[in-house]
Structure formats: C-alpha cells, structure tokens
Amino acid sequence: MSDYERNVATAQFGQTIGRAGSVAVDEGLRAYMLRIYNFMVFGLAITGLAALGIYMLSVTTDPSIAALKMRDGLMLTAFGKALFVSPLKWVVMLAPLAMVFLLSFGIQRMRPATAQIAFWIFAALVGVSLASIFMVFTHTSIVRVFFITAASFGALSLWGYTTQRDLSGMGSFLLMGLFGIILASLVNLFMASSALQFAISVIGVLVFSGLTAWDTQRLKTEYLYGAMDGETAERSAIVGALSLYLNFINLFTLLLQLLGQREE
C-alpha cells in the first residue's frame, strides 16, 4: 500500500495489468470518489437547510406568538420551546446518535436506494440538533467557521488521497482518541467544565483532522483492492460518504467551540 498510483500493479494470477486496465481503474476510482463526495455534500446541504429552517421556526420577535423570552428581544415560539426547552430536547439530541448506530450496523443489509434515504434522514436529524447553534453563536462566526472547516477538510482529504505514505497505522490511535472524546464529552455533560470542554475541542480537532485523511485513503484503498461494482460499490459509496460527513460535522462543531463568537 506504499504506492497508490501504480493502479493495482498485479492482477489475480500475478499478471501485470495492461495500460487499458490501468486507465479503467483510474477512471473508476475517480468516479467512485466523486460519488462519495457528492453524497457527502448533498448530506451537508440537507443538514444546513434543516438547521436554518428549524431555527427560523423556533424564534420570533413578535410578542404575540412568543412562548419564552430570550435575549435582545429574541423569543422562542411554542415550537422552539418544545424543541429546545422541554424534555423533547433529549430526543433531538439523541436521535442522530441512534440513527448513526442504525446506519453503521444495518446499512450493509440495505438496498442502495434505502441506504440513501436513511442517510438523508440522518442528515436532516443532525440539522435539527444543530439548529441551536444559531441561538448561541453569531451568524457571522458560524459562516466563517464553516468556510474554515471546508478549506481544512478539503486540504486534509486531498492529502489523504494523494500521499504515498501509508496512513493505516494511524487508524487504531485515532479510533482510541475518538472513544476518549466521546467518554469525556459524556462526563462533561454533568461536570459542565469549560476547561475540559476546551481540551475536548482541541483534541477533537486533531483527531477528526487525522480521521479525514485516514478515511480518504482507506476509501481509495478499498476501491482499488476490493473489486467493487454494482450495488456493492453504490452501498460502499454511501458508507464512505457517511464517514466523511461525520468527520466534517464534528470538525465544524469543535472548531465552532474554539473559534465561534458567542451571542452577548
């Protein structure tokens, strides 16, 4: 796996793949990776639209329809109060987590069309859970951090795709770091420590930056050596899009914690 541009140097019986076969692998790989990125970007678009739509339905400046007063004349509607103040907020927070477990363990048994729909539903649920960031951070800083995240993600993914270095050894350490972040985040739900949250954000940015490059190289390698086609390739592209999507969303939220400007 030290040289990814050899286009699978040997065939099934040790035969060298011809020039036509190498070109076919190159074209197939580009089409496969493009499909992954298209799924991921469409998922991000759904998330953004869902978050913005839920936010607009949740806040008002009209006292006659307000259910709860907030800062600077901004008030929650009855819908917003139910979604972000009532016990329903736990459903909003935990629904994406439940959905990602469902996708992780069940997507390989789904038909590609069903897997796509499940991915879109998951992206919408994440958008609902992220709607509250518009109430916490200034809209300008949210846009700024989004573009910082997009630029960082693009550079890391490009490096993972083009590097000749084998990144597979990073995987176990990054996954250990991921589980550590999850456990620390659960603990901080009860401690509410700003220092611990800062440490989680910094370490999380490093972990998800590494996962972005590692996942990109892993997806490329799986295509080159996995002999995927038809429904298998389509389903694998959705799984790959899900992994890159999660890296992007987590990188964005962690950078927002570090760089976002909070509403006064």
C-alpha positions in Angstrom: 0.0 0.0 0.0 3.1 2.2 -0.2 2.3 3.4 -3.8 -1.2 4.2 -4.6 -0.6 5.4 -8.1 0.5 2.1 -9.5 -3.1 1.3 -10.3 -3.1 -2.1 -8.7 0.2 -3.3 -10.1 -0.6 -7.1 -10.2 -3.7 -8.9 -11.2 -5.4 -12.0 -9.9 -2.8 -14.5 -11.1 0.3 -12.3 -10.8 -0.3 -10.8 -14.3 0.6 -7.2 -14.8 -2.5 -5.1 -15.6 -2.2 -3.5 -19.0 -2.4 0.1 -19.9 -6.1 -0.1 -20.7 -6.8 -1.8 -17.4 -4.9 0.9 -15.5 -6.8 3.6 -17.3 -10.1 1.8 -16.4 -9.0 1.6 -12.7 -8.2 5.3 -12.7 -11.5 6.3 -14.2 -13.4 4.0 -12.0 -11.6 5.3 -8.9 -12.3 8.9 -9.8 -16.0 8.2 -10.4 -16.2 6.3 -7.2 -14.6 9.1 -5.1 -16.7 11.7 -6.8 -19.8 9.8 -6.0 -18.7 9.7 -2.3 -18.1 13.5 -2.2 -21.4 14.2 -4.0 -23.3 12.2 -1.4 -21.4 13.9 1.4 -22.0 17.4 0.0 -25.7 16.7 -0.5 -25.9 15.5 3.1 -24.3 18.7 4.3 -26.7 20.8 2.3 -29.7 18.9 3.9 -28.2 19.4 7.3 -27.7 23.2 6.7 -31.2 23.7 5.3 -32.8 21.7 8.2 -30.8 23.6 10.8 -31.7 27.0 9.3 -35.4 26.0 8.8 -35.8 24.8 12.4 -34.1 27.9 13.8 -36.4 30.2 11.8 -39.5 28.2 13.0 -38.2 28.4 16.6 -37.6 32.1 17.1 -39.7 35.2 16.7 -39.6 38.9 17.5 -43.4 39.1 17.8 -44.5 39.0 21.4 -48.0 37.9 20.5 -46.8 34.5 19.3 -43.8 34.1 21.7 -43.8 31.3 24.3 -40.5 32.2 26.0 -38.4 35.4 26.1 -34.7 35.3 25.3 -32.1 38.0 24.9 -32.2 41.2 22.9 -35.9 40.9 22.1 -35.5 37.4 20.6 -38.1 35.0 21.8 -38.9 31.3 21.3 -42.1 30.2 19.6 -44.1 27.4 21.1 -42.4 25.1 18.6 -39.0 26.3 19.7 -39.8 26.0 23.4 -41.0 22.4 22.8 -37.9 21.5 20.8 -35.1 23.1 22.9 -36.5 23.6 26.4 -39.0 20.8 27.1 -37.8 17.2 27.7 -38.2 16.7 23.9 -34.7 18.3 23.6 -33.2 15.0 24.7 -34.9 13.3 21.7 -33.5 16.0 19.5 -30.0 15.5 20.9 -30.0 11.6 20.9 -31.9 10.9 17.7 -28.9 11.4 15.4 -26.8 9.2 17.6 -29.4 6.4 17.5 -29.6 6.8 13.7 -25.9 6.7 13.1 -25.8 3.4 15.1 -28.6 2.1 12.9 -26.7 3.0 9.8 -23.4 1.7 11.0 -24.8 -1.8 11.8 -27.6 -2.1 9.2 -26.6 -0.2 6.1 -24.8 -3.3 4.6 -28.1 -5.1 4.5 -30.0 -2.3 2.9 -30.6 -1.8 -0.8 -28.6 1.3 -2.1 -31.8 3.3 -2.6 -32.9 2.6 1.0 -29.4 3.4 2.3 -29.5 6.8 0.5 -32.9 7.7 2.0 -31.6 6.6 5.5 -28.6 8.8 5.0 -30.7 11.8 4.0 -32.9 11.3 7.1 -29.9 11.1 9.3 -28.5 14.4 7.8 -31.8 16.1 8.4 -31.9 14.9 12.1 -28.4 16.3 12.5 -29.6 19.6 11.1 -32.4 19.7 13.7 -30.0 19.0 16.5 -27.6 21.7 15.2 -30.3 24.4 14.9 -29.5 25.7 18.4 -26.0 27.0 17.3 -27.8 29.9 15.6 -29.0 30.9 19.1 -25.6 30.5 20.7 -23.1 31.9 18.2 -23.2 34.9 15.9 -24.3 34.1 12.4 -21.2 35.7 11.0 -18.9 33.5 13.1 -20.9 30.4 12.1 -20.3 31.2 8.4 -16.7 32.0 9.0 -16.0 28.7 10.8 -17.9 26.8 8.2 -15.6 28.0 5.4 -12.5 27.4 7.6 -13.8 23.8 8.1 -14.5 23.4 4.4 -11.0 24.5 3.5 -9.3 22.4 6.2 -11.4 19.3 5.3 -10.6 19.7 1.6 -6.9 20.0 2.2 -6.8 17.1 4.6 -8.9 14.9 2.3 -6.7 15.8 -0.7 -3.6 14.9 1.2 -5.1 11.6 2.3 -5.9 10.8 -1.4 -2.6 11.8 -2.9 0.0 10.9 -0.2 2.3 8.0 -0.8 2.6 7.5 3.0 0.7 4.5 4.4 -1.7 6.0 7.0 -3.3 2.7 8.1 -1.2 2.6 11.3 -2.9 5.9 12.4 -6.3 4.2 12.5 -6.2 2.5 15.8 -4.8 5.5 17.6 -7.4 7.8 16.0 -10.2 5.5 17.0 -8.9 5.3 20.6 -8.8 9.1 20.6 -12.4 9.2 19.3 -13.7 6.9 22.0 -11.8 9.1 24.6 -13.5 12.2 23.2 -17.0 10.5 23.5 -16.4 9.4 27.1 -15.0 12.8 28.1 -18.0 14.6 26.4 -20.4 12.4 28.3 -18.6 13.2 31.6 -18.7 16.9 30.8 -22.5 16.8 30.4 -22.6 16.5 34.2 -19.5 18.5 35.1 -20.0 21.4 32.7 -16.3 22.3 32.9 -15.1 24.9 30.5 -11.5 23.7 30.8 -12.5 20.2 30.0 -14.6 21.4 27.0 -11.7 23.3 25.7 -9.4 20.3 25.9 -12.1 18.1 24.2 -12.4 20.6 21.4 -8.6 20.9 20.8 -8.0 17.1 20.9 -11.2 16.5 18.9 -10.0 18.8 16.1 -6.7 16.9 15.9 -8.5 13.5 15.9 -11.0 14.4 13.3 -8.4 16.0 11.1 -6.5 12.8 11.2 -9.6 10.7 10.5 -10.4 12.8 7.5 -7.1 12.0 5.8 -7.2 8.4 7.1 -10.7 7.7 5.9 -10.0 9.2 2.5 -7.0 6.9 2.0 -9.0 4.0 3.3 -11.8 4.5 0.9 -9.4 4.8 -2.0 -7.7 1.6 -1.0 -10.9 -0.3 -0.5 -11.9 0.5 -4.1 -8.5 -0.4 -5.5 -8.3 -3.8 -3.7 -12.0 -4.5 -3.1 -13.1 -5.4 -6.6 -16.4 -3.5 -6.0 -19.1 -3.0 -8.6 -22.9 -2.6 -9.0 -24.8 -2.4 -5.7 -21.7 -3.2 -3.6 -19.9 -0.1 -5.0 -23.0 2.1 -4.6 -23.6 1.0 -1.0 -19.9 1.4 -0.2 -20.0 4.9 -1.6 -22.8 5.8 0.8 -20.9 4.3 3.8 -17.9 6.3 2.7 -19.9 9.5 2.4 -21.3 8.9 5.9 -17.8 8.6 7.4 -16.5 11.8 5.7 -19.8 13.6 6.6 -19.3 12.7 10.3 -15.7 13.9 10.2 -16.8 17.2 8.6 -19.7 17.8 11.1 -17.6 17.0 14.1 -14.7 19.1 12.9 -17.1 22.0 12.3 -18.8 21.8 15.7 -15.4 21.5 17.5 -13.9 24.5 15.6 -17.0 26.4 16.4 -16.5 25.8 20.1 -12.9 27.2 19.7 -13.3 30.0 17.2 -17.0 30.9 17.2 -18.1 34.2 18.7 -21.0 33.7 21.2 -24.0 36.0 21.2 -24.0 38.5 24.0 
